[in-house]
Amino acid sequence: MTVAPREQLPTLRGRQTQAAIDAAARAVVARKGILATTISDIAAEAGRSTASFYNYYDSKEAMVREWAVRFRDEARDRAQAAAAPELSNSERAYRAAAAHWNTYRNRLAEIISVSQLAMVSEDFARYWAEICELPIGLVTAMVKQAQGQGFCTDDDPHLIAVALVSMLNQFCYAQLSGDGAKTADDDACITTLANIFYRTIYHEGTSPR
């Protein structure tokens, strides 16, 4: 999906209003999901009129497309932090888990929106696949590197990556959606994910049959 970022609004008031609408939309989407969220819901949450929304976005889908552009580079930067060559295996597993968790923590509404719209839109389905390709590629490379060290030698690197990323996506969504964002323990969740990550990739011997 290719979307040109919107030019910065010319007035401070306009930027503040758009920021209020974005914040309100994120809050509603995190609670209800994008498919159940209406523009009236967003306007009410923001304390603005419905017409105000249309001053900035043509539709919910247009809003999500702009969100996605804003968070794509951030997600890439977070993921690449786990690829630093000087890391130990345990540090690499922890950074990969932390990158995924923190992306969900900071961009939950964007991820919920794109993943749910992917169920009903080929356009967003392609973009969701593109988003997932980043961590899958990272984990695939990690598995191949681990195999060079004698770990998980009989596993398919790509399938391990798909399985781990699917687990990470579901875990983060389950812990952070709804009221979870207020109660989730970041340190405990990242540590749990890092331990699963490490034990999956950095194990010796053959897999059970």
C-alpha positions in Angstrom: 0.0 0.0 0.0 1.4 3.4 -1.0 0.0 6.4 0.7 1.4 9.9 0.5 1.6 11.5 4.0 -0.7 14.5 4.4 1.1 17.8 4.5 1.3 19.5 7.8 -1.8 21.6 8.5 -1.1 25.3 8.3 -2.6 26.4 11.6 -1.9 25.4 15.2 -5.6 25.0 15.8 -6.0 22.7 12.9 -3.1 20.5 14.1 -4.5 20.4 17.6 -8.0 19.4 16.3 -6.6 16.7 14.1 -4.5 15.4 17.1 -7.6 15.3 19.2 -9.5 13.4 16.6 -6.6 10.9 16.2 -6.4 10.4 20.0 -10.1 9.9 20.2 -10.1 7.5 17.3 -7.3 5.4 18.9 -9.2 5.2 22.2 -12.4 4.1 20.6 -10.7 1.6 18.2 -8.8 0.1 21.1 -12.0 -0.5 22.9 -14.3 -1.5 20.1 -12.2 -2.4 17.0 -12.3 -0.5 13.8 -15.2 -2.4 12.2 -17.6 -1.5 15.1 -16.3 2.1 15.4 -18.3 4.8 13.7 -17.3 8.3 12.9 -19.9 9.5 15.3 -18.2 7.5 18.0 -14.9 9.2 17.2 -16.4 12.7 17.1 -18.2 12.2 20.4 -15.0 10.9 22.1 -13.1 13.9 20.8 -15.8 16.4 21.8 -16.1 17.6 18.3 -18.8 17.5 15.6 -19.0 14.7 13.0 -18.3 17.4 10.4 -14.9 18.1 12.1 -13.8 14.6 11.3 -14.4 15.1 7.6 -12.2 18.2 7.6 -9.2 15.9 8.1 -10.2 12.5 6.7 -12.5 11.3 4.0 -13.4 8.1 5.8 -12.3 5.7 8.5 -10.3 3.8 6.0 -8.5 7.0 4.9 -7.6 7.7 8.5 -6.2 4.2 9.0 -4.1 4.5 5.9 -2.5 7.7 7.2 -1.9 6.1 10.6 -0.3 3.1 8.9 2.2 5.3 7.1 3.2 7.0 10.3 3.8 3.8 12.3 5.5 1.7 9.6 8.9 3.2 9.9 8.7 3.1 13.7 7.9 -0.6 13.6 10.8 -1.2 11.3 13.3 0.7 13.6 12.1 -1.3 16.6 12.5 -4.6 14.9 15.9 -3.9 13.5 17.2 -3.2 17.1 17.1 -7.0 17.6 19.5 -7.6 14.6 22.5 -5.9 16.1 25.5 -8.3 15.6 27.0 -7.8 19.0 24.0 -9.2 21.0 24.1 -12.5 22.9 21.3 -15.0 22.0 19.4 -14.2 25.1 19.7 -10.4 24.5 18.5 -10.9 20.9 15.5 -12.9 22.0 14.6 -10.2 24.6 15.0 -7.4 22.1 12.9 -9.1 19.5 10.1 -9.8 22.0 10.3 -6.2 23.4 10.2 -4.7 19.9 7.0 -6.6 19.1 5.3 -5.8 22.5 6.3 -2.1 22.4 5.0 -1.7 18.9 1.6 -3.1 20.0 1.7 -1.0 23.2 2.4 2.3 21.3 0.4 1.6 18.1 -2.4 -0.7 19.2 -5.1 1.1 17.3 -3.2 1.1 14.1 -2.5 -2.6 14.3 -6.1 -3.5 15.3 -7.4 -1.3 12.5 -5.2 -2.7 9.7 -5.6 -6.4 10.8 -9.4 -6.1 11.1 -9.8 -4.2 7.8 -7.7 -6.9 6.2 -10.6 -9.3 6.8 -12.9 -7.3 4.5 -10.5 -5.5 2.2 -7.9 -6.9 -0.3 -6.1 -3.6 -0.1 -5.6 -3.8 3.7 -5.0 -7.6 3.5 -1.9 -6.9 1.3 -0.8 -4.2 3.7 -1.2 -6.5 6.8 0.9 -9.1 5.0 3.5 -6.4 4.4 3.5 -5.4 8.1 3.9 -9.1 9.1 6.7 -9.6 6.6 9.0 -7.4 8.7 9.1 -9.5 11.9 8.8 -12.8 10.0 11.9 -11.9 8.0 13.7 -10.9 11.2 12.9 -14.1 13.0 13.7 -16.2 9.9 17.2 -14.7 9.9 17.5 -15.3 13.6 16.6 -19.0 13.2 19.1 -19.4 10.4 21.8 -17.8 12.5 20.9 -20.1 15.4 21.1 -23.1 13.2 24.6 -22.1 12.2 25.4 -22.4 15.9 23.9 -25.8 16.2 20.4 -24.9 17.5 17.0 -26.1 16.2 18.8 -27.8 13.3 15.8 -29.8 12.0 13.3 -26.9 12.0 12.1 -24.9 9.0 13.2 -21.3 9.7 10.3 -19.6 7.9 7.7 -21.8 9.5 9.2 -21.1 13.0 9.1 -17.4 12.2 5.5 -17.5 11.1 4.5 -19.5 14.2 6.3 -17.2 16.6 5.0 -14.0 15.0 1.4 -15.4 15.0 1.8 -16.2 18.7 3.3 -12.7 19.4 0.4 -11.0 17.6 -2.3 -12.9 19.4 -0.6 -12.5 22.8 -0.1 -8.8 22.4 -3.6 -8.2 21.2 -5.2 -10.3 24.0 -3.1 -8.5 26.7 -3.5 -5.0 25.4 -7.0 -4.7 23.8 -10.0 -3.5 25.7 -9.0 -2.5 29.3 -5.8 -4.6 29.1 -3.7 -1.6 28.1 -4.3 -0.2 31.6 -3.5 -3.4 33.5 -0.9 -5.3 31.5 2.5 -5.6 33.2 5.0 -4.6 30.5 8.0 -6.2 32.2 6.3 -9.5 32.9 4.8 -9.8 29.4 8.1 -9.0 27.6 10.0 -11.4 29.8 7.4 -14.2 29.2 7.6 -13.6 25.4 11.4 -13.5 25.5 11.6 -16.8 27.3 9.3 -18.5 24.8 11.2 -16.9 22.0 14.6 -18.1 23.4 13.4 -21.6 24.2 11.9 -22.0 20.7 14.9 -21.0 18.7 17.9 -21.7 20.9 17.3 -25.4 21.7 19.5 -28.3 20.9 18.6 -31.8 19.6 15.7 -33.0 17.5 12.1 -32.0 17.7 9.5 -34.4 19.1 7.6 -36.5 16.6 
